Amino acid sequence: MIVRLSTAAMTLFLTIGSNAVVASELKSCSPLGGAGLAPPDQVIALCTKQIKSGRLRGQDLEWAYSSRGEAHRNKGNFELAIADYDEAIKLRPEYAGHLISRALTYERKKDFQHSLDDYSAAIKIEPNNSSYFNFRAATYMAADDSRRAIADYSEALRLKPDYPYYFFFRASAYLSVGDYDLAISDYTETIRTSEPNDVWSGYLDRAWVYRMKGEYARALSDIEEAIKRIADKPRGYMDRGLARFESGSYDLAEADLARATQMNPNFVTSVLLHYVFSARRGKQNLAEIQAAASNLESHGQNGIDLQVYKLFLGRMTPQELTAQLGGMSVLANCNVRAFVGEWHLLRKEYDAARQNFQQVDTNKCARWNIDAELVPLAIAELRGLEEVHPNPGIKESVAVFTPSKPLEAVVSLGQAATIDQGRRIALVIGNSAYKNVPPLINPVHDAEMVASVLKRIGFEDVTLIEDLNKDTMVQALRDFAARAEKADWALVYYAGHGMEVGGINYLIPVDARLATDRDIGFEAVPLDQILNAAERASKLRLVILDACRDNPFKSQMKRTLVVAAARGVSVGLAPIEPDPGTLVVYAAKGGEKAFDGDGNNGPFAVAFTKDVLIPGLEVRRLFDFVRDDVLEMTHREQQPFSYGSISGRQDFYFIGPVAKTDK
């Protein structure tokens, strides 16, 4: 499910998008043609000079204050940013965009009350904008005011009735205050308003709440309805296995988890659950966990999934694992604590298990992540511990793990694909930790956000890999090429450094030095190699390159090649002409550079992950939406561009059109 992630992505998009500035207005502050693209200190200096000159009037002066405010915010100088937004608002108080920008600044400094005041003022200007109420509701949730969030979601539904997302978001708010019955009612509405092909996700969402309540018969009934619609996906079998285990049907539960693991041997929750279910019944077989861990290690991944595998393999202690939780998200804390609780439970260390499960049994786990797979498990385990042995001790056959839902299909919310798009796979790469030039902040965050959304909208196989050197990058492409042979769609997303030398585009691994231009062929990966990795997919090959950032290698690279010296090293990537059936999307048009954005995500990733959730956008039109949104967010200084052609006789949808319902 996508409660916290979706509202956060929507919040970031709406906030940044509201501060759109046309290029002609920005040039007064930035010789680079846009304040958002220039270094913040340079923007501040240039805008200050223009403001003090006394020559600016009207909207030129307004945008100068706004641009300088954005630069101050990017530097973390929130008070100075707020002061500049104050001036912009004075100059045009009827414009909601500056209020939204100031609200974001207040929110970033955790001043929720002033942030909410500004959102409220924006609502007064545009009182019929349902998304503004949804926007403010998300802020109320962040401020631990779920009741007001519920009121705003209700107003959003009044303005836009039968919109499944709002029912879904309000259900999460109800859960955060323990109103399970009202949450169930809203999930029932998401089922009612959803497209038939997507109803299954609504059933699993409602089943999740029934399992939280311990009403397993109703949960199993809903899960059966879901499986009727997605018999070819592991999600339903995993959820049914959990509900069966919790209700005492252990043989059937183990069979369901074995089936789910067989369908997707790299899905962390399924792999670990199958082991836990088997181990509870005396079958200690670590082969699946070892294989999954080896797969991650072979791809250079060392994230939290691998750390949890190491715990069960005896290569890490629970203390070492939980010591890493301080910097993790609420979701990671919830899931890791539940896994650690299971680890202790298998060893009959009941006090330690209870302590970890109690840390999962919180409103925050339910509020931010209805799809936090292990929350119902923790509730069930605590129920078993406390009902049977209030003091340390537990019966052998307590309820176990409750994976809510694999990340494969969380977009449910009622937006359904009415057209079968076939088997869709993706390789998502984020390179941030460059060793020989300053690291990048956004690519890893962008890649994680993109991978999460692709899983949520039904991609069967999404491989997320971060900070790759040349060898691991080539190996990842080789592995993906093999899988693409059996796929209908093959999508590659890359975020990191990229450059063009002598007319050839390259993506830059994190270990590249590029002391001379002749090194590029040995240390970087040609774009053609990315295209080749996807070329065997039968219907659609899609390559998305968020790789046109300001390139620090360019200034340090010695020119030695005749062709490169003649043609030069470009700011971004060069335009290309891919083969028919392949679409290549640049975050910035050929020869231009992409903006890194405000915060941890770039504008292209923010726009793409928002727009891809809109039902019924054919892929070509989708990237038109992304282009327009990025232009708006970057004051028209960054223009995404698509190259290539795909079949005109077939439409391709990330999420299919929503069927019209009879009123």
C-alpha positions, -999 to 999 in steps of 0.1 A, spaced: 0 0 0 12 36 -5 -3 57 23 28 76 36 48 73 4 20 85 -18 10 115 3 46 125 8 53 123 -30 21 142 -37 30 168 -11 65 174 -25 51 177 -61 23 201 -52 46 223 -32 74 226 -56 50 227 -86 31 256 -71 62 278 -73 66 277 -111 85 306 -126 89 313 -163 125 316 -175 123 352 -185 114 362 -150 142 341 -134 170 356 -156 170 387 -135 186 367 -108 206 340 -126 229 343 -156 225 305 -160 189 312 -170 172 298 -139 177 303 -101 169 267 -95 199 256 -117 225 280 -102 243 274 -70 223 288 -41 250 313 -30 251 327 -65 214 330 -67 213 348 -34 240 372 -44 225 380 -78 189 383 -65 201 406 -37 219 428 -62 188 430 -84 165 437 -54 188 464 -41 191 480 -75 155 493 -72 149 486 -109 126 456 -104 88 461 -103 58 440 -100 62 403 -108 99 407 -115 105 418 -79 81 392 -66 99 364 -84 133 378 -73 122 374 -37 107 340 -44 139 328 -61 161 340 -33 138 324 -8 141 291 -26 179 294 -26 179 301 12 156 271 18 179 249 -3 208 260 20 187 253 52 184 290 60 147 287 68 142 321 85 158 340 56 137 320 32 105 328 51 114 365 51 117 364 13 85 346 9 68 372 31 79 399 7 67 379 -24 33 373 -7 30 410 1 35 418 -36 9 393 -47 -12 380 -18 -38 364 -41 -13 339 -55 -15 305 -37 19 294 -50 40 316 -26 19 305 3 26 268 -6 63 275 -8 64 292 26 43 264 40 69 239 28 96 259 44 78 259 77 71 222 74 108 215 68 117 233 100 90 213 118 69 244 124 36 226 116 13 252 129 26 280 106 27 255 78 -9 246 83 -19 282 85 -4 288 50 -21 257 36 -53 270 50 -48 304 34 -41 287 0 -74 268 5 -92 301 10 -78 313 -24 -88 280 -41 -116 265 -19 -127 239 -45 -93 224 -50 -96 189 -35 -59 182 -37 -52 212 -13 -74 195 13 -56 163 7 -23 182 10 -32 197 43 -45 164 56 -10 149 51 5 177 71 -20 171 99 -9 135 99 27 145 102 17 168 131 0 138 149 -35 153 144 -53 125 127 -88 137 135 -83 170 115 -67 149 87 -99 128 86 -119 160 83 -98 172 54 -99 139 36 -137 140 40 -138 175 25 -117 162 -4 -142 135 -10 -171 160 -9 -153 179 -37 -143 148 -56 -168 120 -47 -160 84 -54 -122 90 -58 -106 58 -45 -74 75 -33 -91 97 -8 -110 68 6 -77 50 9 -59 78 26 -88 84 50 -87 47 59 -51 52 70 -60 81 92 -88 60 108 -63 33 115 -40 57 132 -66 64 158 -77 28 161 -110 32 142 -108 -2 125 -145 -4 116 -144 30 98 -112 20 81 -129 -12 69 -158 10 56 -135 31 36 -117 1 21 -152 -12 12 -156 21 -7 -123 16 -25 -136 -18 -36 -169 -3 -48 -152 26 -67 -123 5 -82 -120 -8 -117 -128 -46 -117 -93 -56 -126 -80 -38 -95 -106 -47 -70 -83 -75 -57 -60 -50 -39 -90 -34 -21 -99 -69 -8 -64 -75 5 -63 -40 21 -96 -48 40 -83 -83 49 -52 -66 64 -75 -48 89 -95 -79 96 -63 -97 105 -53 -68 128 -87 -74 146 -82 -111 147 -112 -117 125 -95 -144 103 -126 -159 87 -135 -125 72 -99 -119 63 -97 -153 45 -129 -146 26 -115 -113 13 -82 -129 4 -100 -156 -16 -118 -129 -36 -84 -113 -43 -68 -146 -54 -96 -152 -79 -84 -121 -97 -46 -125 -93 -39 -162 -93 -7 -157 -111 8 -134 -85 24 -144 -51 8 -116 -31 -25 -134 -25 -9 -167 -15 14 -150 9 -15 -131 26 -36 -163 27 -7 -182 42 -4 -156 70 -41 -156 78 -42 -194 78 -12 -196 101 -27 -170 125 -60 -190 125 -42 -223 132 -41 -240 98 -4 -246 98 0 -271 70 -20 -250 46 -2 -219 57 32 -235 50 20 -246 15 9 -211 6 42 -195 17 61 -222 -2 41 -213 -33 46 -176 -29 84 -181 -25 85 -203 -55 68 -176 -76 92 -150 -64 124 -163 -47 138 -128 -42 109 -113 -23 123 -108 12 92 -111 32 80 -143 15 114 -160 18 118 -152 55 82 -161 63 85 -195 46 116 -201 67 98 -190 99 67 -211 92 89 -242 85 111 -236 115 81 -233 138 73 -269 127 108 -282 132 121 -278 96 153 -258 97 162 -251 61 182 -220 54 187 -227 17 162 -202 4 176 -174 27 212 -182 17 203 -181 -20 185 -148 -16 214 -133 4 239 -145 -21 219 -129 -49 219 -95 -32 257 -98 -24 264 -108 -60 248 -75 -71 268 -54 -46 238 -47 -24 242 -43 13 209 -28 24 186 -37 52 172 -68 34 207 -84 34 212 -74 70 180 -92 81 191 -123 60 224 -122 79 206 -123 112 188 -155 104 220 -170 89 239 -163 121 262 -137 105 249 -108 126 235 -104 161 201 -88 168 219 -60 187 240 -53 156 209 -52 134 188 -30 157 217 -6 162 212 4 126 176 15 131 182 51 142 185 65 107 158 43 91 123 51 81 93 41 103 86 13 79 121 -2 82 119 1 120 85 -17 121 96 -45 98 130 -51 112 117 -51 148 91 -77 138 118 -99 122 140 -96 152 110 -106 174 105 -137 152 142 -145 155 139 -144 193 107 -164 193 123 -192 174 148 -194 202 121 -193 229 136 -160 241 101 -147 250 110 -115 268 131 -102 240 105 -113 214 78 -94 234 99 -62 236 104 -61 198 68 -69 190 56 -42 214 77 -17 195 59 -27 163 25 -25 179 22 13 176 -1 37 158 28 50 137 34 16 121 -2 14 111 -5 51 102 24 54 78 24 20 63 -8 0 61 14 -22 39 40 -26 67 39 -63 62 48 -73 97 25 -51 118 -4 -77 119 22 -104 126 34 -85 157 -1 -79 169 -9 -116 165 23 -127 182 16 -103 211 -19 -117 214 -5 -152 216 21 -142 242 -2 -122 264 -33 -144 263 -15 -177 269 15 -166 291 12 -131 305 47 -136 318 76 -149 298 66 -180 279 45 -189 249 26 -219 235 44 -235 206 16 -228 180 11 -191 183 1 -171 154 29 -159 131 38 -134 106 14 -113 88 29 -100 56 5 -74 44 13 -73 8 42 -76 -15 52 -44 -31 39 -57 -64 5 -42 -65 0 -15 -40 -15 11 -63 -48 -5 -59 -67 24 -46 -92 16 -72 -72 26 -102 -72 -5 -124 -55 -17 -155 -83 -28 -178 -58 -40 -204 -34 -69 -198 1 -54 -203 19 -88 -199 50 -95 -179 68 -63 -169 102 -61 -154 125 -33 -144 161 -26 -135 166 5 -113 200 19 -107 210 48 -85 246 60 -83 254 85 -56 286 75 -38 311 86 -64 347 80 -52 367 105 -72 343 134 -75 319 148 -49 290 124 -42 255 131 -54 226 133 -29 196 125 -50 202 95 -73 199 68 -46 168 84 -32 153 88 -67 160 52 -76 144 39 -44 113 60 -49 110 49 -86 115 12 -76 89 14 -49 63 29 -72 70 3 -100 65 -25 -75 33 -9 -63 18 -7 -98 23 -43 -106 58 -48 -121 65 -84 -114 103 -82 -112 119 -49 -100 157 -50 -93 170 -20 -73 208 -17 -72 228 12 -58 263 27 -61 276 3 -88 312 1 -100 319 -7 -136 320 -45 -131 288 -47 -111 270 -24 -134 279 -46 -164 269 -77 -145 236 -62 -136 229 -54 -172 239 -89 -183 215 -104 -157 187 -81 -167 192 -89 -204 186 -126 -197 154 -119 -178 142 -95 -205 140 -124 -230 109 -136 -212 94 -102 -206 68 -81 -225 81 -48 -210 117 -41 -200 123 -8 -182 157 5 -171 159 36 -149 193 52 -142 200 81 -119 236 93 -116 263 109 -137 262 106 -175 281 124 -202 287 125 -240 322 122 -254 328 123 -291 292 118 -299 288 87 -277 267 87 -245 281 71 -214 268 64 -179 294 68 -151 299 41 -125 309 53 -90 346 41 -93 353 60 -125 384 83 -125 383 96 -161 416 114 -159 416 116 -198 389 113 -224 404 80 -236 395 65 -202 358 68 -209 356 37 -229 373 16 -202 357 31 -171 321 40 -182 292 21 -196 280 31 -231 243 39 -234 241 13 -262 248 -14 -236 218 -2 -216 196 -4 -247 210 -38 -256 200 -51 -221 163 -43 -228 161 -51 -265 148 -87 -261 115 -77 -244 87 -85 -268 65 -54 -266 81 -23 -251 116 -13 -242 118 18 -220 150 34 -209 147 64 -185 179 84 -179 180 109 -150 217 114 -158 222 149 -171 234 165 -139 262 190 -138 293 170 -146 324 174 -124 344 150 -146 343 174 -175 366 200 -159 392 175 -148 393 154 -179 424 158 -201 416 159 -239 436 135 -259 413 120 -285 410 138 -319 373 131 -322 366 141 -286 387 173 -290 369 182 -322 334 175 -309 340 183 -272 324 169 -240 288 181 -237 270 194 -206 245 165 -208 237 135 -230 235 138 -268 202 131 -286 198 96 -299 177 76 -324 169 42 -308 155 13 -328 117 10 -333 99 -3 -303 122 14 -279 115 47 -261 144 66 -244 134 94 -220 160 119 -208 153 139 -176 167 169 -195 168 174 -233 199 164 -251 228 188 -244 211 202 -213 215 194 -177 191 183 -150 183 200 -118 189 181 -86 159 195 -69 148 206 -34 156 180 -8 164 143 -14 146 139 -48 151 155 -82 121 171 -100 121 144 -127 117 115 -103 91 134 -83 70 141 -114 74 106 -128 64 88 -96 34 111 -93 22 110 -128 27 73 -133 0 67 -107 -26 85 -129 -49 58 -144 -54 58 -182 -23 77 -192 -8 60 -223 29 59 -220 36 86 -246 11 110 -230 25 101 -195 58 115 -204 41 146 -218 27 151 -183 61 145 -168 77 171 -191 51 197 -182 54 191 -145 92 193 -146 91 225 -166 69 240 -140 89 228 -111 122 241 -125 109 274 -137 110 261 -173 147 255 -172 147 217 -174 128 200 -202 126 162 -203 126 148 -238 116 115 -253 134 98 -282 124 68 -303 91 54 -316 68 26 -304 39 8 -320 11 31 -330 -13 2 -332 -10 -6 -295 -14 15 -264 8 10 -234 -3 18 -198 14 17 -165 -21 18 -150 -50 12 -173 -80 35 -178 -107 36 -151 -140 23 -162 -169 48 -159 -195 37 -134 -232 42 -138 -246 67 -114 
